[in-house]
């Protein structure tokens, strides 16, 4: 029987409190469990002597450490000390400190909010060439915050920051030029800035097509699979769908103890009864590294049966199977021994494209992407940029990230479709804003500095060479 996740979390918390009280003598035993951090450490001492001698850069670095603390070196934040050193640095004309003063005044969390005063500090730093201050000042002009809205001034400052690679400036500049917000529309320039951001996404995420896996056992598309007992009567009566769901319950332990052998027995009965998802599952399990021993005949047999019923995931996986060709897999047979074996068939791009096409025609987005790339590169089919664009466009409209990027590139270059900067800008904009769900640790100081409009983005310089991925 599985433990309730909330109970598990509580038990983990109790264990951590017990550990912390022994491992950290400085733990305070008052209103709650709080790990006591030092107000000073080697990082602050590294900058202190220079700061006390009047070095503006050291004053900024020391103030920044105090202002935000440092989780990784156990340094508590001390806002009063932080502001003292930041003010000293800013008064000496140090641009980063001036920009930070602007951010603090704009945000109104550590200092009382005063956007007009924030703009004054941004301007001091921006006129010295500080890229973040230029971006922040441009944003204030763009939104009319702390200063009268002025799109021409916004564009001027944002262009300076964008040319140095500041990502937020590139995004705001693209939005202004795409919409024609107070300035003439300029789709080609907007597309250039959005391309930089979209390319950053593509580079970070590095999409590679992989075979499709089944849904997690125990979960239907509605995420509500009844318990095993609910499916048993219908499954024993020959209902192939019920047999499949009963197999999933046995695999996941929904209403019964997990039992892989029993799960496979019901999956097999469902597949023999003609239920396409079960047929796909057996093909997947036999493909190598997925619960059952690799068996080429079983892979092709079960994928083929599901594919013949129009099951797009099976069609796509058959395409992937022939496109990948032979590969090595390892099987652990003892603590020190791994047995390697070659699985798969000789690569056959023509056969791969045949199955990709069937899946693509059934609306499978990954298949549409791969089919588009096949036409773009001439892998298994003659090169045809019009066909490449057609399939990438279909995948892009379903939300496929790299296809969105590629459609933008094709529109920008006029490759496979008439050149259209407005469409290029639109697709690059969509791709650059597309977020993947991932965990991001929030500890530590802002990096490299806080910005007035939210989360900090990494830098990327403009690229002269545009290419699909």
C-alpha angles and dihedrals in degrees: 000000000000123000118243107258092229090055089049091052091049092050090050090051091051090050091049093050090051092049094045094052090056100037098044114047090184093064109128115229100206130100092345145339106297123169106226111229126196121258089215134036143155092284093060093042091053090064101030102085094049091044092052089051089057102261103157095203092052090047090055094047092048092046092049091053092050094043097057104018121220120258094193096055094037094246118156118221115251107187095185093055091042094054091046093059095038090054091049091051094045092049088058090055099255103162099212091053091048091052091048091051087054092051093049091050092045094049096044096209105108095018127032109272114261112157095181090056089045090057090051091057093043090054093052091053095039092054087057090056099257104162097209093048090050089051092047093047091049090050091052091052090046093053098032092237117152089352137047111281109261118167093188091057090042091055092047094055096037091052090055091052095039092053088058091052103260103158099206091051089051091052095048092044091051091050093050094048094043093051097036088232102183092329133068114281113259110183096174093056092041089052090052093055094043089048090059091054094044091049089052089055092048093049093049097045100039100195117214121179112243135179117279117254128205123263114271111283112259095029126096122198087271090051089236114103113170119234121278093258090061092060099038101087095048092043092053088049091059102261103153095201091051090048090054093049091046089054090052091051091052091048094050099033095243104164092344140051113279107268117173096186091053090046092054091048091057094041089054093049089050092049092048087051089059101256105153099208090054091047089051090049094054091049090050094048091052095046095087133282093023108108099284131067115269113267118172094197092052092047093054094038098054098034087048094052092050092042091052087058089055096256100161098202091057091047091050094047091051088054091049091048093057094039094053095048122187119356139171124247128185127221121196109226099167140357092279104024130080118179115210123205137175116242134179134043133280110288111270112182094179091056090043092054091049091059095038088055092053091050092044091052087053090056101260105157098204090050090050090052094049092045089052090051090048090057092044094053100029093242107160093342135054113274111268119165093188090058090044091054092046094056095040089051091053091050092044091054088056091054100261102160104211091043089057089054092048093049088053091051093049092049091047094051098035089236114154090350135046113282109266119171093185091057091044091052091047095052094042089049092051092047094047091054095046111114130202117211107248138146116256120188109231098198124116135029126321110274120249094342137319118268130211096240103051136261118039116242126205121255124259125177122224114271125220095198118068120194139159122249 
